[in-house]
């Protein structure tokens, strides 16, 4: 990203916003299909880069549009990939995405500079990782266990097989779930940092040619 960013979401037409939103939502859904295992955590916690188009859209268009892109990502993933979790995993993914995209885009809106971008990505990565722990611990895992008739001992057994530091619910969350999510959002943040500026310039250039 450049030291300063002169572009503003208000300078982009509604038609362009809708087009960017649809494109980024579709790209995010495709990237959601390309997931990779994380060796130190539960097998159903995967690394993917689907949040990159979401946060890029939020930076360009604003937080609300970022939320719409995140919702499109999940809706299209249902169509492309279906669900094996009864929608629980997809709903959780959307909540985690919003916990990452909203603070990042809100901070960046107030300080559209290179330093503001770095700050927004760091804060958002930590915030989303902590939010994932809290939501998994008190909402997602209890619902998942109830729906699929599992117990915490079974989940701890899976986690311990991948990470010997996991001994209890607390260590599962803070030594397995938290670092896995932090890795995911750190990777998304690094990609976003380097991709945003040239992509913004390209979109601005295309929009300018369409107006002239």
N, C-alpha and C positions, 0 to 999 in steps of 0.2 A: 504494500500500500504506500501511496505517497505521503509526504509529511502532512499535507492538507488535502481535503477532499472537497471540491467546490460543488459537486453535483448534489442535488437534493431530491427526495422522492416527489416533491411538489412540481418539479420540472418535467416529470414523465407523464405522458397522457394516460388516460384511463384505459384506452385500447391497448397501449403498450404494457401497462401493468397487468391486464388480464392475460395477455399473451405470455409474458414472462412467468406469471404465476402458473399457468397451465404447463408450460415447458419445464419449469423447475420441479413442479409436482410430479410430472411423469418421470423425469430423470431421477428424482429421489426414490420413487417406487422401484425403478429398475435397479438402482444401487442397493436397495434394501434386500434384493434377491442375492446379491453377491456378498455373502457373509463368511467370516473366518473364525475358527475356534480360538479361544483364549486359553492357553494351557493351564493357568493357575486358578481357574474358577469353574463354576458349574457348566455342564455341557450345553445348556440351553441359553447361556449368555454368550452372545457372539459379537465380533467386531465387524461393523459395516460403516460405510461412509455416506449413508443416506441423509444425514443431517447437514451435509455440506451445501447442497442446493437450497435447503430450507433457510439456513442462516445467510447465505448469499442473497437470497430473495428478500429477507428481512432487512438486511443492510441497504439494499437498493431501494426498496419500496416502503419499508416501515414495518413495525412489529405486527400489526394486524394482518398484513399480507403474508408475513412469515407464518403466522398461525394457520392461514388458509392453505398455504403450500404444505404445511405439515399434515393437515387434515386430508388433503388430496393424496399425499403419499400413502397414508394408511388405507384410504378407500380404494385406491388402485391396487395396492398390495393384496387386498382381499380378492379382487378380480383376478389378478395374475397368479397368486400363490395360494389362495384359500387360507384356512387357519387350522392348526392342530391344537389350539389352546382355547377354543370356544370364544375367541375374541379377546381373552384376557391379556395375552401377550401383546396384541396389537394396541389395545387401549393403554396398556402400560407404556409401550413405545411412544405413543403420542404424548402422554403426560411427561415423559422424560425429555422428549424433543422440545416441548414448550418450556420446560424448566431450563433448558439450555438456550433456546433462541430468544425468549423474551428478555431476560436480563442483558444478554449481549447486545441486542438491537436497541434497547432502551438507553443503555449507557452510551452506545455509539451515536445515537441520535443527538445526545447532548454534547458530544465531543467528537466531531467527525475529523479526527486527525490520526496519524500513525500511532501516537501514544494512546489515544482513546481506543483505537482498535485493539491494541495489545491488552490494555486494561480490561476491556469488555470481554475478550476471549478468555482471559485468565479467570476473571470473576465468574463468568458463565460456566466454565468447565468445572470449577470447584462446587459452585452452587448446584449444578445439575447432578453431580456425583453424590453430593450429600442428600439431595432430594430423592435420588434413586434408592439410596439406602433406607430412608424413612418410609417411602412409599412401598418398597418391597417388603420391609419388615412388618409394617402394620396394616397394609392393604393387599398388595398383589399376592404375596406368598400365602397368607391366610385364605384368601378367596380361591387361589389355585389349588391349595391342599384340600379345601372343602369340596370343590367341584370334582376333582379327580381322586378323591379318597386317599390322599397321601398323608404322611405324618412328617414332622420336622426331623425325626431320626433318619428317615430315608433320604431326605435332602442333605442332611449333614454327612451322611455316608457317601453320597456322590461328590460333595465338595471336598471332603477329606481325602478322597482318592486322587484329587487333582492338586490339593494344597494341604500339606501336613500341618500347617499352622491353624487350620480350622478345627476348633474343639467344641464350640458352642454357637448359639444363635448370634451372639455379639461378634465373635471372631469371624463367623461366616459373612456377616454384613460388612465389617470394617476391614477385614484382611482378604476378602475375596470379591464381594460385590462392589465395594467402593473403588479399589484400584482398577478393576476391570472397566468400570464406567469412566474413571479418570483417564485411562488409556484411550478409550474410545473418543472422548471429547477433546482430549489433547491432540489426537491425530486430526480430527475434524477442524480444530482451530488452526493448526499449522497449515493445512491445505487451504483453508479459507483466507488466511493472511496473505498467502502468495498469489492466490487466484483472483481475489476480489478486484484489485486495481485494474489489471489488463482486461478483465471481463467487463467491468463497468465502462471502460473506455470504448470497447467494441460496441456495446449496446448503445451508448451515447452517440457513437459515430453513425450507426445504422439509423437511429431515431432522427438524427440531424438530416441525413440524406432523404429520409421519407418526408420531412417537412419542407425540403427545398425542391 
